[in-house]
Amino acid sequence: MTGSAGRVVVVGGGHNGLVAAAYLAKAGHKPLVLERREVVGGAAVTEEIAPGFRVSALAHTAGPFLPGVAKDLDLARHGLELLSADPRLVALSPDGRAAAFHTDAQKTAAELARFSEKDAARYPELVGSLGRIAAVLAPLLTSTPPAVDSPSLGDLLGLGKLGNAFRKLPKRDAHRLLRWGPIGSTPRCCAPSSPRAESSGRSRGRGPPARRPRSFSRRPASRIPRAPPRT
Ligand SMILES: Cc1cc2nc3c(=O)[nH]c(=O)nc-3n(C[C@H](O)[C@H](O)[C@H](O)COP(=O)(O)OP(=O)(O)OC[C@H]3O[C@@H](n4cnc5c(N)ncnc54)[C@H](O)[C@@H]3O)c2cc1C
């Protein structure tokens, strides 16, 4: 920020930078977004990969797209339409085999069985576990981080709620959350030869898919200080 008017500079025009800038603009600021590429969008950018074929060039799903953000920014009016595909993705192997990942865990397990019976048997359990863990973590996406040095009553209540939700998890899920979260390792459900990297939506198979980086853009717009009136 510079000067008393507080000009806000957002470095990077990925979707988080753009959402943050949009909220800042709604709050009356005049953010300046600096993007080093010739297009904005970051990993969510739409590019023409072959003549006439425009696709999201990196991210393949909309992830935990918060309905509140879409509503606040009136994205439907700007043409946003979310489509869900089933199968959600297809993992290709160099040997010519492929596994489709469906919304239905049992259907996916049947695909995985062609690679590993063991993985197939454990896949539905993995999906169930991730769902329960994600439900505990989901509120974090829209909460302001607590003030670590001097937490307010609201901060403590929020942490208490989180702790309570954590305690209600089955013991096995609680253990997995603590293990998968910090170390970012691939859930140990899969044999080395199976398409586990693709199952987590990442190119090298590191980290469970439920974890997402937190970002400023997920703060409710009401928490952004209003810009001072212009004189
Ligand atoms: C291989 C892969 C697949 C993924 N698939 C998915 C998916 O399917 N669904 C999903 O929800 N998430 C997916 N993710 C995660 C998702 O891409 C990130 O969470 C998301 O891109 C973060 O958005 P962002 O705006 O913070 O950063 P980015 O999208 O990384 O955008 C950062 C922007 O900043 C610009 N920039 C960087 N440095 C500078 C600088 N110094 N000056 C100016 N500009 C700069 C970059 O050019 C870029 O445009 C995937 C990630 C990877 C790596």
The ligand as a Gaussian input file, in Angstrom:
#p B3LYP/6-31G(d) Opt

LIG

0 1
 C       -1.068000     -29.541000     -11.724000
 C       -2.083000     -28.853000     -10.869000
 C       -3.417000     -29.176000     -11.034000
 C       -4.368000     -28.548000     -10.252000
 N       -5.690000     -28.881000     -10.456000
 C       -6.629000     -28.270000      -9.727000
 C       -8.009000     -28.545000      -9.958000
 O       -8.354000     -29.336000     -10.819000
 N       -8.923000     -27.900000      -9.214000
 C       -8.564000     -26.996000      -8.250000
 O       -9.437000     -26.436000      -7.600000
 N       -7.271000     -26.700000      -8.001000
 C       -6.299000     -27.308000      -8.718000
 N       -4.984000     -27.029000      -8.489000
 C       -4.659000     -26.058000      -7.450000
 C       -4.934000     -24.672000      -8.013000
 O       -4.284000     -24.566000      -9.253000
 C       -4.426000     -23.585000      -7.070000
 O       -5.057000     -23.757000      -5.816000
 C       -4.796000     -22.233000      -7.642000
 O       -4.199000     -22.083000      -8.910000
 C       -4.325000     -21.129000      -6.750000
 O       -4.761000     -19.947000      -7.362000
 P       -3.971000     -18.624000      -7.176000
 O       -4.769000     -17.548000      -7.830000
 O       -3.652000     -18.438000      -5.743000
 O       -2.583000     -18.869000      -7.885000
 P       -2.237000     -19.208000      -9.394000
 O       -3.410000     -19.803000     -10.111000
 O       -0.970000     -19.969000      -9.346000
 O       -1.979000     -17.783000     -10.017000
 C       -0.837000     -17.026000      -9.688000
 C       -0.676000     -15.981000     -10.757000
 O        0.335000     -15.085000     -10.335000
 C        1.196000     -14.809000     -11.435000
 N        2.463000     -14.419000     -10.855000
 C        3.278000     -15.166000     -10.091000
 N        4.334000     -14.448000      -9.692000
 C        4.181000     -13.211000     -10.220000
 C        4.954000     -12.021000     -10.160000
 N        6.088000     -11.951000      -9.474000
 N        4.486000     -10.922000     -10.812000
 C        3.327000     -10.962000     -11.524000
 N        2.558000     -12.085000     -11.601000
 C        2.996000     -13.189000     -10.955000
 C        1.212000     -16.094000     -12.225000
 O        1.567000     -15.872000     -13.568000
 C       -0.233000     -16.564000     -12.096000
 O       -1.072000     -16.043000     -13.122000
 C       -3.996000     -27.607000      -9.258000
 C       -2.633000     -27.278000      -9.115000
 C       -1.701000     -27.890000      -9.903000
 C       -0.240000     -27.503000      -9.716000

